[in-house]
Amino acid sequence: MRIAMIGSGYVGLVSGACFADFGHVVTCVDKDAAKVAALRDGKVPIYEPGLPELVATNIHAGRLSFVIDMAEAVAEADAVFIAVGTPSRRGDGHADLSYVYEVAAEIAPFIQGFTVVVTKSTVPIGTGDEVERIIRAKRPDADVAVVSNPEFLREGAAIEDFKRPDRIVVGTEDERARAVMTEVYRPLYLNRAPILFTARRTSELIKYASNAFLATKITFINEIADLCESVGADVQDVARGIGLDNRIGGKFLHAGPGYGGSCFPKDTLALIKTGQDAGTPLRIVEVVAASNDYRKRTMARKIIMACNGSVRGKKIAILGLTFKPNTDDMRESPALTIITVLQDGGGAVIAYDPQGVEQARQLLSDVTFAHDPYSCAEGADAVVIMTEWNEFRALDFTRLRNAMRGDVLVDLRNVYNAELAAQYGFAYTSVGRNATASLKTEIKAAE
């Protein structure tokens, strides 16, 4: 099949490259001439494991191309995917749909024959209705079906998620559109990926509900972590204990500094606004969003308390800046809030991230960036593990400790444990386990 992918950002580029790898002929359209030129040369502007190789392979095979002008791509397409950004709108938190609606108006004149227009972008309930209205207003004669097909890609594992999805959600009640979408995803039949066909508005809500539920699990375990510290329990054991229940599952039950990224913060906020506008406020999701914002400031205070109540005049080394490993995405990363609070408290921050430094430079001021964990720790009073990159899972503790001026190690991802850290002379702080560690120390001392 011939596919036009409008937008070559994260979702559009991953989706386009994977569709091309399935054997479809894909044309990615983007208004950024510099980006298009770079992509034609196989230069991928985002960090996603395996994506540069996938793009290069399919360009070479003639199945994937990049253009600025959408006319020919849309005219020849069996399916046109809209994969542009839907950031939170300033002032009210609603999703900004201006890019989506702009694309709908722009593609309308070029549609030829029966064409399925697919909203791949994350959009609020009812967006497909407006996309269809715009197209039909521009082209009353167009033979078109507007379909919702939300993405469920995890940054850092997007290619695997696309090729081996838990499910494919398609929102349409048009039988011809259903046949086209079935053919688009036919290569996944061997993987037994279920396709769930629903009404269009239902499909749009599934995406938001999914992200809100996962954000709720993260926020829940973070609050349980706080309780664990107060009562002398271990949050990791609690997470294992409840995660073994098949009704709950163990994923997204890892205590930490709060969720971030391009999806959860804006999608929970957009869902909250949708509920308020519909007269059905989503109280749980409202609390999740508020708790997550508070969580980031709480983690900053945890670092300050580990430094004897003040970071003024102290050097704090931050290991990890992105909101999760295996991405260069800094959007809504907890590190942004935490670093700002530390700086407001008079601390000097030096940071290192395997992939996120260039993005961080645009978002942070007065931060020194290092080229590896050990130069980052040089002369530091405290080291903070912010993101659980594999590179930070096997640190040379002797080298790290010798590089530091102080002895504070704050592990916001629970990568290590108090006993190991103590062997190397660290004053160790983690999340949801500190009380347990001190209790163990008291028991050993008593023995």
N, C-alpha and C positions, 0 to 999 in steps of 0.2 A: 504494500500500500504506500501511497505518497502522503507524507505528513508535513505540515508547516508548524513549526514551533515558534510562537511569537514571544520573544524574550529569551536571552541566553544567560540569565543569572543562574543561581544555584539549581533551582528546580528545572528550569528550561534546559540547561546544559546537560545535567545528569539524565533527564528524561529523553532528550533528543539523542544523546549518545547511546543510551540503552536501546531505544527503539531501533536505531540504525543497526545496532549489533544483533537485533532480532532478525534483520533482513529487510526492514522497511527502508524506503528512501526518504530521508529527513532533511529538510531545509530549515535552519535556525535563522530567525530574523531578529536583528537588533539595530537600534538607531545609533549606537556608539560605534563610529567608524574605526576608531583605534582598537576597540575590543574585537570587532569583526576581523580586522587585519591580523591581529595576534592569533585569534582562533584558527584562521586559515593556515597559519604557520604551525599549528599544533600547540600554541602556548596558552595554557589554561590559567585564567586570572584568579582562581580560587584553589585552596588546598583541599583536595579530597582524594584519599588513597585510591589509585588505580584509574582515576579519571583521565589524566594526560595520555596514558597508553591507549585507553578505549577511544578517545577522540582521534588520536593519530591513526589508529588502525582503520577506523571507519571512514576517515577522510581519504586515506589511501585506497580503500576499497570502492570509493565513489558513492557510498551510501549516505554520507554526512557532508553537508556544505553550510556555509555561513554567508548571509547576504544582508544588505541594508534595505534594499527595495523589496517590499513584500508582494508586489503585484503578481508576479509570475508564480511565486511560491504558493500563494493563496488560490490562484486560479486553477492550479494543477492538483491541489490537495484534495484527498478524500476526507481528511480530518484536519482541522486547524485548532491547535492547542494554544490557549491564552495562558502564559506563564510569566506574568509580570508581577512586580512587587505590590503588596497591599499593607504598607506600614501603618502603624497607629496614627490616626489623625491628630494633629496638635490641638490641644484644648479640651477634647471631649473623649478621647480614647477609642472612638469608632474606627473601623478599618477604612483607610483612604482608598477608595475604589476608582479614583480618577484615571489611573493608568489602565485599568481593566476596561472602563467605559470608552476611553480614548481608542483602545485597540478595536473594540467592537465597531466603532464608527469607521475606523480606517480600513478594516478588512471588508466591510459590506460591499463597496463598489466592485471588488475583484472576485467575488464568489461566482463560480460557474458550475452548473449542474448541482446535483444533490451533495451537500457538504455538511458534515457534522462539526459544529463549533464547540470546543470542549474547554470549560474553565478548569484549568489545572491549579491556578492560584488559589490560595486559601481565601475564601470569600464568605461573607455573612449570608444568612438565609434570605432568599429572595433575589440575590444578585443575578442568577441565571434568568429570572423573569425580565430584569431590566436590560440585560445583554440582548435578549431576544427582541425586546421592544425597540432598542436602538437599531439593531440590524434591519428589522422589518420596516422601520420608519425611513431608513436610508434606501432600502431595496425591497419594496413591497412584493416584487416578483421573485425574490430569492427563494430557492428550494433549500431550506436550511432547518437543522434541528440543533438546539442548544442543549448541551449535556454537562452535567457536573461529574468530575472525576478527580477527587482530592488526592493529594500525594501524602504518603506516610513514610517519608525518608528520614532516617537518622543521619545527621552530619557525622562523617567519619566512617559510616557503613552504608552509604547511600546506594552504591551499585549493587551490593548484596541484597539490600532491601527491595530494590526495584526488580531484580531478577528472581528473587525468591520471597515474594511478599506473603504476609499472613493472609491478606485478602486484597481484592481489587474492588473498589466501590464505584459504581456507575449510576448516576441519577438521570434516568430518562424513562419516559413512557411511550416513546416513539419506536416502533418495531424496526424501522429501517436503521435508525441510529443504534439501536441495540445490536443489530447484525454487524454494523461497521465496527463498533467497539469490541465486539466478540472477536472479530478478525484481527483488530489491532493487538489484542492480548493473546491471540491464539498460540504464539510460541511458548507461553507459560503453562500451557495445558499439561506438558510432561512433568512439570513440578507440582501438579495438582493444586495450583493456586485457585482458591474459590473466587468467583466473580459474583458479587452481591449487587443485583439490580434493584434499585429503589426509585421512588419519586425524586425529582430533582431537589426539592427543598429538603427532603430527608437526607440526601447525600451531603448537602452543604452542612447540615447540622452534625452529621456523624464526625466530620473532621474536627470541629470545635469541641464536641463532647469528648472525643478521644483525648485531645490534648489537655483539656481541663481535668479529666479523670487522672491522667498521668501526673499532672502538676499537683493534684491533690494527694497522690501517694507520696510524692517527694516531700511535700509540706507536712504531711502526717508524720512521717518517720523522723523529720527534723524536730518536730515538737516532742515526739517520744524520746528523742535523744536528749533534749533538755531535761525531761523528767528522769531519765536514767542517771544523769549527772547528779540530780538532787537526791535520789533515793539509793544510789549505789548499785545500779544495774548496768549491763553492757548492751548498748544499742545494737551491736552487730549480732549478738546472740538472740536478741529480741526479734530482729529482722529475719534471721534464719528460722526462728521458731514459728513466726506467723507466715513467712513466705512458703514454708513447706505445705501449708494448706492450699490445695489446688484452687480453692475459690478465691484466694488472694494472690498467690504467685510471688516469686522473689524479686522480680524486676522492679526497678525504680524505688527500691527500699534501702537506698544507701544514704546515710546521713551525711550532710555536708553544708556548704555555705549558702545553699539556695539554688533554685533553677535560674537559667538565663537563656540566651540564644535568640534566634530569629522567630521562634514559634510560640513557645509557652507564654512568655510575658504578653505579647500582643494579642494572642488568640484568647487567652483567659479574659483580658480586658475587653476585647470585642464581644465575647459571649456575654459578659456582664452587661454591657451596654445594650445588646440585643434583648436580653431578658427585661431590662428596665423599660425599654421602649415598648415591649409587648405587654407590659403590666404584670409580668411574672418574674420578679427578681430572683436571682440565683444566689441565695445567701451563702451557701457553702463555697461557691466559687469566689464570691466577694471576699470572704475571710481568707481563702487560699492566697489570693493576690496580695492582700494587706499583710498577711503573715510572712510571705516571701520577701516583701520589701523590708519588713522589720528584721527578718533573719539576717540579711546582709550587714546591717548595722550592728546586730548582736555579735556577729562573727568578728567584726572589727574591734568591738569591746573585749572579746575573748583574747585577742592578740595583745591588746593594751594591758589587760590584767595579767597575762603571762609575763609581761615586761615590768612587773611590779607596779602596775597601775599607771604608768606613764611611758610614752614613747618620745617625749620631747628630748631633742638632742641625740636621739638614738638612730642607728642605721638598721633598717628592716629590709631583709632580702625576700623577695616574693618569687617563688618557683611556680610558674604557670599563670597565664593571663587569660587564655580563652575559656569560654564557659564550660567546655568539656575537651577531652583529648581528641587527637586526630582531626582537627579542624583549625582554621585560622580565624574563625568567627569570634569577634569580640562583642557582638551586640548583646546588650543587657547582661554582660558577664558580671558575676559577683565581685570580681577583682576591681572593677571600676569604682563601685561604691566603697569597698573596703580600703582601697588605696587612698581615696579622697579623705576618708575619716582619719586614717593614719597621718596623712599630711596635715590635716586640720589640727591634729594633736601635737604637731611639731616634729613628727618623724621624717627622716630622709629615706626615700624608697629607691631601691635598686631592684630590677626585675629581669627575669629571663623566661622565655617561652620558646619551645622548638619551632613554632610556626606563626605565632601571633604578634611578634614584635612590630612589624610594619603597620599592622592595623592599630596596635596599641599606641604607636607614636602619634596617630591622628586624634586620639581620644584622651590621652593623658598628658599632663604638663608637669614639669619639674621632676620627672622620673628618669633615672639613669638605667640604661639597658645593657645587660651583660651578654656574653656570647656562650656561656655554659654555666651549669649550676655552681661550680666551685669559684669561678671569678665573681659570680653574683654574691656568694657568701663571704667574700674577702672583707674582713674587718667588720662584719655585721654583728649587731647585738642579738638579733633574732632572725631565724629562717622560717618562712611560712610556706608550706606546701599547699598551694591553692588549687591546682588542677592535677589530676592523677595520670599524667603522661607516663608511658612505660619507662621513659628515661629517668623518672623520679622514683621508680619502684625498687631500684637496686643501687641506691646511692652509696658511694664509698664514705661511710660515716667517719672514719679516721681522717680522711682528707677534708671532709666537710667541717668537722669540728676544729681541726687545726687552722683552717682558713678563717674561722670566726673569731671575733673579739669576745662575744658573749657566749652563752650556752643554751639559749632558748630555742626550742624546736616546736613550732605549732603546726600540727598535722590536721588540716581541715578536711582531709579525705580518708583519714584512718588507714593510711597505707602501711604504717608500721605499728609497733606496740611499745608500751612504756618500758617493759623489761629490756628489750633490745636497745632502745634509746639510752637507758640508764647505764648500760655497759660501756657506752662511749662518752659518758659524761654530759649528756643532754638533760636539760630540764624540759620534760616533754609534756605537751598538752594536745589532746585530741578531742574528738566530738562524741559525746554520749558515752565516754568510757573513763573519764578522769577519776570519778569517784571510785570506780571499781579498781583502777590501778592503785590508788592510794590505799584502799582497803587491803589489797593483796600485799602491799608493802608493809602495812601495819601487822598483818598476820605473820609474815616472814620474820619481822623484827621480834615479835612475841615468841616465835619458835626458837 
